[in-house]
Amino acid sequence: MSAKVWLVGAGPGDPELLTLKAVRAMGEAQVVLIDDLVNPAVLEHCPNARVIPVGKRGGCRSTPQAFIHRLMLRYARQGKCVVRLKGGDPCIFGRGGEEADWLAERGIEVELVNGITAGLAGATQCGISLTQRGVARGVTLVTAHTLDGSSPEWHALAKTGTTLVVYMGVSSLQQVQTGLLEGGLPAWTAVAMIENASLAQQRECRSSLADMCRDALAFRLKSPAILVIGQVAAHAQTLPSLCVA
């Protein structure tokens, strides 16, 4: 591997969900910039690397993105093999695109390595098929946390007829609920709220759109969590459930 930056998806948490390519990149890395949500257990695949935490968590003190950019650039220009290790997939709400563009503009070679995103892994391990035939015509991934602080078009999303998988939505549950109900999504629409996807401490709370805020409070739902909104959540009992409660 020549000196460059690898933007690697570490998956949702379970180390066994890493790809072979991710393991190879980490094994040859000299510097690893690791996100806060990456399971530390995956670092066993980085035996020769300097590991630098660059965590970013909603509502907490976070490493500035500009600083992360400069770190990647500095080590790459030193001829190091750099791995930017991200939770889930680097291009699913992981800033992978903006980091790749920033580095490429400065002449740094970049390679993206996909990882399994939490919305897929969490749903599957709770027995939910996001695009179950005859129930959902597709799936829409959306974040409730935007760069400019604006809200997604929940009214429009309510009319898509797809399963909605909402990332970073715990602090915005009321806005999600209100927007989807006002957009015409039935109050009885099934909802699954899944915390710590794919980890041993994964928990799930089943509810409906009408009751999701009340049930999340009683459940003490915490980040990181994803919301699965759509009737596929109601059909989960027909699939083997692998969720650890």
N, C-alpha and C positions, 0 to 999 in steps of 0.2 A: 504494500500500500504506500503510495507516494504521499508527501505532505499535503494534507487537505483537511476539510471539515466534513465529518459524517454527522448528519442529523438523524438520530436513531430513535425509533419508537420502542420503548421498553414494555409496552403492553399495559394492561390495567392494574397489574400488581402481582399476579401469580407468576413466579419465575419460569414455570414450565410453558408459559405462553409466549416466550421469546422466540423469535425466528432464528434459524441457523445463521442467516446473514448478520443479524444483530450481534450474535455471540462472536462471530468472526471479527467484526469490526471492533468490538470491545476488547477482544483478546490482543489486537495489534495496536490499540490506542496507547498513546503516551500521556495524553491529557484528557480527562473526562469532566465535563461540566454537567452536573447532575441536578435535575429538577427535584423539588420537594416531594412530589407525589410518587417518585420512583421507589420501588421496594429496594431497600439497601441490600437485600439478599442477592440481587443481580450483579453486584459488584464483584462477586467471586469470579466473574468472567473478565475482570480487568486487572490481572495480576501484576502488570508492570506499569500501571498508569498513576499519575498524580490525579487525585479526585478532588474537585472543587465544587462545593455546594453553591448553587445559584437559584435558590428556591423562590417561587412566586406563588403566593396563596391569597385568595380573596379575603379582605378584611384584616390581613396581617402585614407586617413589615416585609417587603419583598425586594429582591435584587433588581435594580433598575435595568430595563431592557437595553438601554444604551451601553451600560457597563458590560453586559453579557456580550454584546456585539464586539466591543473593544477587546475583551479577553479572547474570544475566538480568533479575531484578526491577529492579535499579538502572537499567540502560540503558533498559528498557521504560518506566519511570516518567519518564525524561528525554525521552520522546517519540521515542526511536530505533527504527528498524526493526532488530530483532535476529534473527539466524539462529544457531541452535544446530546445528552441522554434525556429523553423526554418521556413522561408518562403517556400511555396510550399510543396514539399515532401522531407523528410530528405535524401532519397537515390537517388534523381534525381538532380545531381549537387549540393548537399547540404552537402557534407562531412560526411554524416551519417555513411557510412561504415567505414571510417577511425577512426571516433570517437568511434564507437562501438568496433572496434578491440582494440584500445588503452586502453579503460576502461576494457574490458574483460581480457586483458593481466595482469591487475593489480587487478584482482579479484572482480571487480565491476559488479553487475548485471545490465543489460541494456535491455530496451524494446523499440522497434521502433513502432511509431504510424504514419501510412501513412497520407499524406495530398494530396489534389488535386494540381497537378503541373500547373504552369502558362501556359505552352505550350498548354495544353488541355483546360483550362478554358478560356484563351484569344481567342483561335480559336472558341470555341463553342459560346461565347458571340458575336462574329462577324458573326455568321451563317455559320461557316466553319466546315464541318465534315472531320476530318483528314484522315479517312479511308473509304471515300464514295465508296460504291460498284460500280464497273465498271470504276472508275477513279483512285483509288490508291490501290495497293495491300498490303500496310502496311505503317507504319510511323517510321521514324528514328529520335531519339532525339540526338542532338549533341551540344557541347559547342564550341564556337570559342575562348574561353579563357582556356588555358591548364596550368598545373602546371609548365612545363618546358619551356613554351613560344613558343612551336612548333605549327604549324598549322595542323588542321585535314586533312585527305586525301580527299580533295574536289573532286579530279578527280574520285576517287573510289565512293564517295557518289553520284556523278552525274549519275552513271550507275545503281543505286540500283532499280530504278523504284518506290521508295517510296516517300511519302510526307516527306520533311525535315523540322524539327522544330529546329531552331537554337537559343540557349540561349546565352546571353552575347555577341551578335554579332554587337552591334551598332558601336563600335570603329574599327571593322574589316570588314565593309561592302565591301570595295574594294577587299580585299582578298577573301571573300566569292564569290563575283560576278565573279572575274577573274578565280578562281579555278573551279567553276561550269561550266562556259562557255567553258573553255579549256578542261574540262572533257567531253564535248559533250552535256550538257543540253541545250535545245533550248533557244534562246534569248527571245522567246515569253512566256516562262514559267511564270505562274502567281505567284505573290509574295504578301503577306500581312505582313505589319510591324505593330505590335500591342504594344502599350505603356501602361503601368500601367494596366495590365490585371485584369479584374473583378472589378476594382474600379470605382467610379462615374466619375473620370477623365480619364477613358480609352479612347484612341484615336486609330484610325487605318488609315493606308495609303495603298491603293491598287496600285500595280505597276506591272512591269514585270522584269524578270531577267536583261534585257538589260538596263532598266531605273531606277533600284532600288536606285542606289547611288544618282543620280540627284534628284529623287523624295524625298528621305529621307532628303536631304539637304533643299529642298524647304519646306518640312513639319516640319523641325526642330525636327527631331526624337531624343529622348533622352532616356537614360536608366532610369528605367528598361524596356526593350522591348524584344519581341521575334519575330522571323521571321518565317513565314510559306511559304515554297517554294514548289510549286507543283500545278497541275491543280485543286485540290480541292478548292483553293482560288478563281479560276475563276467561280466555281459552287456555290459559297456562296449565290448568289442572289436567288437561288431556295429554300433557307432555311430562316426561320424568323430571322432577324438580331436584336440582343439585345444590340448591341454596342452603347455606349454613346460617341458621337463625341464631 
